[in-house]
Amino acid sequence: YPTWKRTLTRRAREAQMKRFCKAQAIQRRLEEIEVTFRELEQQGIKLEKLLRDEDGSPANQKTQWMNQLLYLVQKKNSLMSEESDLMIAVQELKLEEQQWQLDQKLRCYMNREESMKTPEDRAAEQEILVQLLDVVNKRNVLIHIQEEKRLSEL
């Protein structure tokens, strides 16, 4: 078994583990965001009740509650933006994995001798190339979405 094949296999396995770890970290963060959303929602409900029920409260107390409510809305919007970024990252990881799998299939076909390939093999190779191109285009779209979002935030 040639050294370069072992090296490629090891690197592929390392890349797959890296994607897996990244996906787990994203999943954990999405769960944290969900918990934080619920907490912010509960705090917002309490503040809204205070604002509606306390007609005899001093004006500065109402202003303070209103500022807290606005802060909660701002924090929620920030978390929604982060969640959106994470969802894009999840899609990107899925496309990376799909691209890796297609690349492996394509390598199998390309490693065969040209004289040994059947018409079905050539057709399958072309189909994989088309699928690979589609995945690359989808990843490119995600990168453009991220770039546009980054520019709009600036």
TIRO-2110 file (N, C-alpha, C; in Angstrom, 1 decimal):
// TIRO-2110
0.9, -1.2, 0.0, N, 1, A
0.0, 0.0, 0.0, CA, 1, A
0.9, 1.2, 0.0, C, 1, A
0.9, 2.0, -1.1, N, 2, A
1.9, 3.1, -1.2, CA, 2, A
1.7, 4.1, -0.1, C, 2, A
2.8, 4.8, 0.3, N, 3, A
2.8, 5.8, 1.3, CA, 3, A
1.8, 6.9, 1.0, C, 3, A
1.8, 7.4, -0.2, N, 4, A
0.9, 8.5, -0.6, CA, 4, A
-0.5, 8.2, -0.4, C, 4, A
-0.9, 6.9, -0.6, N, 5, A
-2.3, 6.5, -0.4, CA, 5, A
-2.6, 6.6, 1.1, C, 5, A
-1.7, 6.1, 2.0, N, 6, A
-1.9, 6.1, 3.4, CA, 6, A
-2.0, 7.6, 3.9, C, 6, A
-1.1, 8.4, 3.3, N, 7, A
-1.2, 9.8, 3.7, CA, 7, A
-2.5, 10.5, 3.3, C, 7, A
-3.0, 10.2, 2.1, N, 8, A
-4.2, 10.8, 1.7, CA, 8, A
-5.4, 10.3, 2.5, C, 8, A
-5.3, 9.0, 2.9, N, 9, A
-6.4, 8.4, 3.7, CA, 9, A
-6.4, 9.1, 5.1, C, 9, A
-5.2, 9.2, 5.7, N, 10, A
-5.0, 9.8, 7.0, CA, 10, A
-5.5, 11.3, 7.0, C, 10, A
-5.2, 12.0, 5.9, N, 11, A
-5.6, 13.4, 5.8, CA, 11, A
-7.1, 13.5, 5.6, C, 11, A
-7.6, 12.6, 4.9, N, 12, A
-9.1, 12.6, 4.7, CA, 12, A
-9.8, 12.3, 6.0, C, 12, A
-9.3, 11.4, 6.8, N, 13, A
-9.9, 11.0, 8.1, CA, 13, A
-9.8, 12.2, 9.0, C, 13, A
-8.6, 12.9, 9.0, N, 14, A
-8.4, 14.1, 9.9, CA, 14, A
-9.4, 15.2, 9.5, C, 14, A
-9.5, 15.4, 8.2, N, 15, A
-10.5, 16.5, 7.7, CA, 15, A
-11.9, 16.1, 8.1, C, 15, A
-12.2, 14.8, 8.0, N, 16, A
-13.6, 14.4, 8.4, CA, 16, A
-13.8, 14.6, 9.9, C, 16, A
-12.8, 14.3, 10.7, N, 17, A
-12.9, 14.5, 12.2, CA, 17, A
-13.0, 16.0, 12.5, C, 17, A
-12.3, 16.8, 11.8, N, 18, A
-12.3, 18.2, 12.0, CA, 18, A
-13.7, 18.8, 11.7, C, 18, A
-14.3, 18.3, 10.6, N, 19, A
-15.7, 18.7, 10.3, CA, 19, A
-16.7, 18.2, 11.3, C, 19, A
-16.5, 17.0, 11.8, N, 20, A
-17.4, 16.5, 12.8, CA, 20, A
-17.3, 17.3, 14.1, C, 20, A
-16.1, 17.6, 14.5, N, 21, A
-15.9, 18.4, 15.8, CA, 21, A
-16.5, 19.8, 15.6, C, 21, A
-16.3, 20.4, 14.4, N, 22, A
-16.9, 21.7, 14.2, CA, 22, A
-18.4, 21.6, 14.2, C, 22, A
-19.0, 20.6, 13.6, N, 23, A
-20.5, 20.4, 13.6, CA, 23, A
-21.0, 20.3, 15.1, C, 23, A
-20.2, 19.5, 15.9, N, 24, A
-20.7, 19.4, 17.3, CA, 24, A
-20.6, 20.7, 18.0, C, 24, A
-19.6, 21.5, 17.8, N, 25, A
-19.4, 22.8, 18.4, CA, 25, A
-20.6, 23.7, 18.0, C, 25, A
-20.9, 23.7, 16.7, N, 26, A
-22.0, 24.5, 16.2, CA, 26, A
-23.3, 24.1, 16.9, C, 26, A
-23.5, 22.8, 17.0, N, 27, A
-24.8, 22.2, 17.6, CA, 27, A
-24.9, 22.7, 19.0, C, 27, A
-23.8, 22.6, 19.8, N, 28, A
-23.8, 23.1, 21.2, CA, 28, A
-24.2, 24.5, 21.3, C, 28, A
-23.5, 25.3, 20.4, N, 29, A
-23.8, 26.8, 20.4, CA, 29, A
-25.3, 27.1, 20.1, C, 29, A
-25.8, 26.3, 19.1, N, 30, A
-27.2, 26.5, 18.7, CA, 30, A
-28.1, 26.2, 19.9, C, 30, A
-27.8, 25.2, 20.6, N, 31, A
-28.6, 24.8, 21.8, CA, 31, A
-28.5, 25.9, 22.9, C, 31, A
-27.3, 26.5, 23.1, N, 32, A
-27.1, 27.5, 24.0, CA, 32, A
-27.9, 28.8, 23.6, C, 32, A
-27.9, 29.1, 22.4, N, 33, A
-28.7, 30.2, 21.9, CA, 33, A
-30.2, 30.0, 22.1, C, 33, A
-30.6, 28.8, 21.9, N, 34, A
-32.1, 28.4, 22.2, CA, 34, A
-32.4, 28.7, 23.6, C, 34, A
-31.6, 28.2, 24.5, N, 35, A
-31.8, 28.4, 26.0, CA, 35, A
-31.8, 29.9, 26.3, C, 35, A
-30.9, 30.7, 25.7, N, 36, A
-30.8, 32.1, 26.0, CA, 36, A
-32.0, 32.8, 25.4, C, 36, A
-32.5, 32.4, 24.2, N, 37, A
-33.8, 32.9, 23.7, CA, 37, A
-34.9, 32.8, 24.7, C, 37, A
-35.0, 31.6, 25.2, N, 38, A
-36.1, 31.3, 26.2, CA, 38, A
-36.0, 32.3, 27.4, C, 38, A
-34.8, 32.4, 27.9, N, 39, A
-34.5, 33.3, 29.1, CA, 39, A
-34.9, 34.7, 28.8, C, 39, A
-34.4, 35.2, 27.6, N, 40, A
-34.7, 36.6, 27.2, CA, 40, A
-36.2, 36.8, 27.0, C, 40, A
-36.9, 35.7, 26.5, N, 41, A
-38.4, 35.8, 26.3, CA, 41, A
-39.1, 36.0, 27.7, C, 41, A
-38.6, 35.2, 28.6, N, 42, A
-39.2, 35.3, 30.0, CA, 42, A
-39.0, 36.6, 30.6, C, 42, A
-37.8, 37.1, 30.5, N, 43, A
-37.4, 38.5, 31.0, CA, 43, A
-38.3, 39.5, 30.3, C, 43, A
-38.4, 39.4, 29.0, N, 44, A
-39.2, 40.4, 28.3, CA, 44, A
-40.7, 40.4, 28.7, C, 44, A
-41.2, 39.2, 29.0, N, 45, A
-42.6, 39.1, 29.4, CA, 45, A
-42.8, 39.7, 30.8, C, 45, A
-41.8, 39.5, 31.7, N, 46, A
-41.9, 40.2, 33.0, CA, 46, A
-41.9, 41.7, 32.9, C, 46, A
-41.0, 42.2, 32.0, N, 47, A
-40.8, 43.6, 31.9, CA, 47, A
-42.1, 44.2, 31.2, C, 47, A
-42.7, 43.5, 30.3, N, 48, A
-43.9, 44.0, 29.7, CA, 48, A
-45.0, 44.1, 30.7, C, 48, A
-45.1, 43.1, 31.5, N, 49, A
-46.2, 43.1, 32.6, CA, 49, A
-46.0, 44.2, 33.5, C, 49, A
-44.7, 44.4, 33.9, N, 50, A
-44.4, 45.6, 34.8, CA, 50, A
-44.8, 46.9, 34.2, C, 50, A
-44.5, 47.0, 32.9, N, 51, A
-44.8, 48.3, 32.2, CA, 51, A
-46.3, 48.5, 32.1, C, 51, A
-47.1, 47.4, 31.9, N, 52, A
-48.5, 47.5, 31.7, CA, 52, A
-49.3, 47.7, 33.0, C, 52, A
-48.8, 47.0, 34.1, N, 53, A
-49.5, 46.9, 35.3, CA, 53, A
-49.2, 48.1, 36.3, C, 53, A
-48.0, 48.6, 36.2, N, 54, A
-47.6, 49.7, 37.2, CA, 54, A
-47.9, 51.1, 36.7, C, 54, A
-49.1, 51.5, 36.8, N, 55, A
-49.5, 52.9, 36.3, CA, 55, A
-49.0, 53.9, 37.3, C, 55, A
-48.9, 53.5, 38.6, N, 56, A
-48.4, 54.5, 39.6, CA, 56, A
-46.9, 54.5, 39.8, C, 56, A
-46.2, 53.8, 39.0, N, 57, A
-44.7, 53.8, 39.1, CA, 57, A
-44.1, 55.2, 38.7, C, 57, A
-43.0, 55.6, 39.3, N, 58, A
-42.4, 56.8, 38.8, CA, 58, A
-41.9, 56.7, 37.4, C, 58, A
-41.8, 57.8, 36.7, N, 59, A
-41.5, 57.9, 35.3, CA, 59, A
-40.1, 57.3, 35.1, C, 59, A
-39.2, 57.6, 36.0, N, 60, A
-37.8, 57.1, 35.8, CA, 60, A
-37.8, 55.5, 35.9, C, 60, A
-38.6, 54.9, 36.7, N, 61, A
-38.7, 53.5, 36.8, CA, 61, A
-39.2, 52.9, 35.5, C, 61, A
-40.2, 53.5, 34.9, N, 62, A
-40.8, 53.1, 33.6, CA, 62, A
-39.7, 53.2, 32.5, C, 62, A
-38.9, 54.3, 32.6, N, 63, A
-37.9, 54.5, 31.6, CA, 63, A
-36.8, 53.4, 31.7, C, 63, A
-36.5, 53.1, 33.0, N, 64, A
-35.5, 52.0, 33.2, CA, 64, A
-36.0, 50.7, 32.7, C, 64, A
-37.3, 50.4, 32.9, N, 65, A
-37.8, 49.1, 32.4, CA, 65, A
-37.9, 49.1, 30.9, C, 65, A
-38.2, 50.3, 30.3, N, 66, A
-38.2, 50.4, 28.8, CA, 66, A
-36.8, 50.2, 28.3, C, 66, A
-35.8, 50.7, 28.9, N, 67, A
-34.4, 50.5, 28.5, CA, 67, A
-34.0, 49.1, 28.6, C, 67, A
-34.4, 48.4, 29.7, N, 68, A
-34.1, 47.0, 29.8, CA, 68, A
-34.8, 46.2, 28.7, C, 68, A
-36.0, 46.5, 28.4, N, 69, A
-36.7, 45.8, 27.3, CA, 69, A
-36.0, 46.0, 26.0, C, 69, A
-35.6, 47.3, 25.7, N, 70, A
-34.9, 47.5, 24.5, CA, 70, A
-33.6, 46.8, 24.4, C, 70, A
-32.9, 46.7, 25.6, N, 71, A
-31.6, 45.9, 25.6, CA, 71, A
-31.9, 44.4, 25.3, C, 71, A
-33.0, 43.9, 25.9, N, 72, A
-33.3, 42.5, 25.6, CA, 72, A
-33.6, 42.3, 24.1, C, 72, A
-34.3, 43.2, 23.5, N, 73, A
-34.6, 43.1, 22.0, CA, 73, A
-33.3, 43.1, 21.2, C, 73, A
-32.4, 44.0, 21.6, N, 74, A
-31.1, 44.1, 21.0, CA, 74, A
-30.3, 42.9, 21.1, C, 74, A
-30.3, 42.3, 22.3, N, 75, A
-29.6, 41.1, 22.5, CA, 75, A
-30.2, 39.9, 21.7, C, 75, A
-31.5, 39.9, 21.7, N, 76, A
-32.2, 38.8, 20.9, CA, 76, A
-31.8, 38.9, 19.4, C, 76, A
-31.8, 40.2, 18.9, N, 77, A
-31.4, 40.4, 17.5, CA, 77, A
-30.0, 39.9, 17.2, C, 77, A
-29.1, 40.2, 18.2, N, 78, A
-27.7, 39.8, 18.0, CA, 78, A
-27.6, 38.3, 18.0, C, 78, A
-28.4, 37.6, 18.9, N, 79, A
-28.4, 36.1, 18.9, CA, 79, A
-29.0, 35.6, 17.6, C, 79, A
-30.0, 36.2, 17.1, N, 80, A
-30.6, 35.7, 15.8, CA, 80, A
-29.6, 35.8, 14.7, C, 80, A
-28.8, 36.9, 14.7, N, 81, A
-27.8, 37.1, 13.7, CA, 81, A
-26.7, 36.0, 13.8, C, 81, A
-26.3, 35.7, 15.0, N, 82, A
-25.4, 34.6, 15.3, CA, 82, A
-25.9, 33.3, 14.8, C, 82, A
-27.2, 33.0, 15.2, N, 83, A
-27.8, 31.8, 14.8, CA, 83, A
-27.9, 31.6, 13.3, C, 83, A
-28.2, 32.7, 12.6, N, 84, A
-28.2, 32.7, 11.1, CA, 84, A
-26.8, 32.3, 10.6, C, 84, A
-25.7, 32.9, 11.1, N, 85, A
-24.4, 32.6, 10.7, CA, 85, A
-24.0, 31.1, 11.0, C, 85, A
-24.5, 30.6, 12.1, N, 86, A
-24.3, 29.2, 12.4, CA, 86, A
-25.0, 28.3, 11.5, C, 86, A
-26.2, 28.6, 11.1, N, 87, A
-27.0, 27.8, 10.1, CA, 87, A
-26.3, 27.8, 8.8, C, 87, A
-25.7, 28.9, 8.4, N, 88, A
-24.9, 28.9, 7.1, CA, 88, A
-23.7, 28.0, 7.3, C, 88, A
-23.1, 28.1, 8.4, N, 89, A
-21.9, 27.2, 8.7, CA, 89, A
-22.3, 25.7, 8.6, C, 89, A
-23.5, 25.4, 9.1, N, 90, A
-23.9, 24.0, 9.1, CA, 90, A
-24.1, 23.6, 7.6, C, 90, A
-24.7, 24.5, 6.8, N, 91, A
-24.9, 24.2, 5.4, CA, 91, A
-23.6, 24.0, 4.7, C, 91, A
-22.6, 24.8, 5.1, N, 92, A
-21.3, 24.8, 4.5, CA, 92, A
-20.6, 23.5, 4.8, C, 92, A
-20.8, 23.0, 6.1, N, 93, A
-20.2, 21.7, 6.5, CA, 93, A
-20.8, 20.6, 5.7, C, 93, A
-22.1, 20.6, 5.6, N, 94, A
-22.8, 19.6, 4.8, CA, 94, A
-22.3, 19.5, 3.4, C, 94, A
-22.1, 20.7, 2.8, N, 95, A
-21.6, 20.7, 1.4, CA, 95, A
-20.2, 20.3, 1.3, C, 95, A
-19.4, 20.6, 2.3, N, 96, A
-18.0, 20.1, 2.4, CA, 96, A
-17.9, 18.6, 2.4, C, 96, A
-18.8, 18.0, 3.3, N, 97, A
-18.8, 16.6, 3.4, CA, 97, A
-19.3, 16.0, 2.1, C, 97, A
-20.3, 16.6, 1.4, N, 98, A
-20.8, 16.1, 0.2, CA, 98, A
-19.7, 16.2, -0.9, C, 98, A
-19.0, 17.3, -0.9, N, 99, A
-17.9, 17.5, -1.9, CA, 99, A
-16.8, 16.4, -1.7, C, 99, A
-16.5, 16.1, -0.4, N, 100, A
-15.5, 15.1, -0.1, CA, 100, A
-15.9, 13.8, -0.6, C, 100, A
-17.1, 13.4, -0.4, N, 101, A
-17.6, 12.1, -0.8, CA, 101, A
-17.6, 12.0, -2.3, C, 101, A
-18.1, 13.0, -3.0, N, 102, A
-18.0, 13.0, -4.5, CA, 102, A
-16.6, 12.9, -5.0, C, 102, A
-15.7, 13.7, -4.3, N, 103, A
-14.3, 13.6, -4.7, CA, 103, A
-13.7, 12.2, -4.6, C, 103, A
-14.1, 11.5, -3.5, N, 104, A
-13.6, 10.2, -3.4, CA, 104, A
-14.1, 9.3, -4.5, C, 104, A
-15.4, 9.4, -4.8, N, 105, A
-16.0, 8.6, -5.9, CA, 105, A
-15.3, 8.9, -7.2, C, 105, A
-15.1, 10.2, -7.5, N, 106, A
-14.4, 10.6, -8.7, CA, 106, A
-13.0, 10.0, -8.8, C, 106, A
-12.3, 10.0, -7.7, N, 107, A
-10.9, 9.5, -7.7, CA, 107, A
-10.9, 8.0, -8.1, C, 107, A
-11.9, 7.3, -7.6, N, 108, A
-12.0, 5.8, -7.9, CA, 108, A
-12.1, 5.7, -9.4, C, 108, A
-13.0, 6.5, -10.0, N, 109, A
-13.2, 6.3, -11.5, CA, 109, A
-11.9, 6.8, -12.2, C, 109, A
-11.3, 7.9, -11.8, N, 110, A
-10.2, 8.5, -12.5, CA, 110, A
-8.9, 7.6, -12.3, C, 110, A
-8.8, 6.8, -11.3, N, 111, A
-7.7, 5.9, -11.1, CA, 111, A
-7.7, 4.7, -12.0, C, 111, A
-8.8, 4.4, -12.6, N, 112, A
-8.9, 3.3, -13.5, CA, 112, A
-8.2, 3.6, -14.8, C, 112, A
-7.7, 2.6, -15.4, N, 113, A
-7.1, 2.7, -16.7, CA, 113, A
-8.2, 3.1, -17.7, C, 113, A
-7.9, 4.0, -18.6, N, 114, A
-8.9, 4.5, -19.6, CA, 114, A
-9.4, 3.4, -20.4, C, 114, A
-8.6, 2.4, -20.8, N, 115, A
-9.0, 1.3, -21.6, CA, 115, A
-9.9, 0.3, -20.9, C, 115, A
-9.9, 0.4, -19.5, N, 116, A
-10.7, -0.5, -18.7, CA, 116, A
-12.1, 0.0, -18.4, C, 116, A
-12.3, 1.3, -18.7, N, 117, A
-13.5, 1.9, -18.4, CA, 117, A
-14.6, 1.5, -19.4, C, 117, A
-15.8, 1.3, -18.8, N, 118, A
-17.0, 1.0, -19.6, CA, 118, A
-17.7, 2.3, -19.9, C, 118, A
-18.6, 2.3, -20.9, N, 119, A
-19.4, 3.5, -21.1, CA, 119, A
-20.2, 3.9, -19.9, C, 119, A
-20.6, 2.9, -19.1, N, 120, A
-21.3, 3.3, -17.8, CA, 120, A
-20.4, 4.0, -16.9, C, 120, A
-19.1, 3.5, -16.8, N, 121, A
-18.1, 4.2, -15.9, CA, 121, A
-17.9, 5.6, -16.4, C, 121, A
-17.8, 5.8, -17.7, N, 122, A
-17.6, 7.2, -18.2, CA, 122, A
-18.8, 8.1, -17.9, C, 122, A
-20.0, 7.5, -18.0, N, 123, A
-21.2, 8.3, -17.7, CA, 123, A
-21.3, 8.6, -16.3, C, 123, A
-20.9, 7.6, -15.4, N, 124, A
-21.0, 7.9, -14.0, CA, 124, A
-19.9, 8.9, -13.6, C, 124, A
-18.8, 8.9, -14.2, N, 125, A
-17.7, 9.9, -13.9, CA, 125, A
-18.2, 11.3, -14.3, C, 125, A
-18.9, 11.4, -15.4, N, 126, A
-19.4, 12.7, -15.9, CA, 126, A
-20.5, 13.2, -14.9, C, 126, A
-21.4, 12.2, -14.5, N, 127, A
-22.4, 12.6, -13.5, CA, 127, A
-21.8, 13.1, -12.2, C, 127, A
-20.8, 12.4, -11.7, N, 128, A
-20.1, 12.9, -10.5, CA, 128, A
-19.5, 14.3, -10.7, C, 128, A
-18.9, 14.5, -11.8, N, 129, A
-18.4, 15.8, -12.1, CA, 129, A
-19.4, 16.9, -12.1, C, 129, A
-20.6, 16.6, -12.7, N, 130, A
-21.7, 17.5, -12.7, CA, 130, A
-22.2, 17.8, -11.2, C, 130, A
-22.3, 16.8, -10.4, N, 131, A
-22.7, 16.9, -9.0, CA, 131, A
-21.7, 17.7, -8.2, C, 131, A
-20.4, 17.4, -8.5, N, 132, A
-19.3, 18.1, -7.8, CA, 132, A
-19.4, 19.6, -8.2, C, 132, A
-19.6, 19.9, -9.4, N, 133, A
-19.7, 21.3, -9.8, CA, 133, A
-20.9, 22.0, -9.2, C, 133, A
-22.0, 21.3, -9.0, N, 134, A
-23.2, 21.8, -8.4, CA, 134, A
-22.9, 22.1, -6.9, C, 134, A
-22.2, 21.2, -6.2, N, 135, A
-21.8, 21.5, -4.8, CA, 135, A
-20.9, 22.7, -4.7, C, 135, A
-19.9, 22.8, -5.6, N, 136, A
-19.0, 23.9, -5.5, CA, 136, A
-19.8, 25.2, -5.7, C, 136, A
-20.7, 25.2, -6.6, N, 137, A
-21.5, 26.4, -6.9, CA, 137, A
-22.3, 26.8, -5.7, C, 137, A
-22.9, 25.8, -5.0, N, 138, A
-23.7, 26.0, -3.8, CA, 138, A
-22.8, 26.6, -2.7, C, 138, A
-21.6, 26.1, -2.5, N, 139, A
-20.7, 26.6, -1.5, CA, 139, A
-20.3, 28.1, -1.9, C, 139, A
-20.1, 28.3, -3.2, N, 140, A
-19.8, 29.7, -3.6, CA, 140, A
-20.9, 30.7, -3.2, C, 140, A
-22.2, 30.2, -3.4, N, 141, A
-23.3, 31.1, -3.1, CA, 141, A
-23.3, 31.3, -1.6, C, 141, A
-23.0, 30.3, -0.7, N, 142, A
-23.0, 30.6, 0.7, CA, 142, A
-21.9, 31.6, 1.1, C, 142, A
-20.8, 31.5, 0.4, N, 143, A
-19.7, 32.4, 0.7, CA, 143, A
-20.1, 33.8, 0.3, C, 143, A
-20.8, 34.0, -0.8, N, 144, A
-21.3, 35.3, -1.2, CA, 144, A
-22.3, 35.8, -0.2, C, 144, A
-23.2, 35.0, 0.3, N, 145, A
-24.2, 35.4, 1.3, CA, 145, A
-23.4, 35.9, 2.6, C, 145, A
-22.4, 35.1, 3.0, N, 146, A
-21.7, 35.5, 4.2, CA, 146, A
-21.0, 36.9, 4.0, C, 146, A
-20.4, 37.0, 2.8, N, 147, A
-19.7, 38.3, 2.5, CA, 147, A
-20.6, 39.5, 2.4, C, 147, A
-21.8, 39.3, 1.8, N, 148, A
-22.8, 40.4, 1.8, CA, 148, A
-23.3, 40.7, 3.2, C, 148, A
-23.5, 39.7, 4.0, N, 149, A
-23.9, 40.0, 5.4, CA, 149, A
-22.8, 40.7, 6.1, C, 149, A
-21.6, 40.3, 6.0, N, 150, A
-20.5, 41.0, 6.7, CA, 150, A
-20.4, 42.4, 6.2, C, 150, A
-20.5, 42.7, 4.9, N, 151, A
-20.4, 44.1, 4.4, CA, 151, A
-21.6, 44.9, 4.9, C, 151, A
-22.8, 44.3, 5.0, N, 152, A
-23.9, 45.1, 5.4, CA, 152, A
-23.8, 45.4, 6.9, C, 152, A
-23.2, 44.6, 7.7, N, 153, A
-23.0, 44.8, 9.1, CA, 153, A
-22.0, 45.9, 9.4, C, 153, A
-21.0, 46.1, 8.4, N, 154, A
-20.0, 47.1, 8.5, CA, 154, A
-20.7, 48.5, 8.3, C, 154, A
END
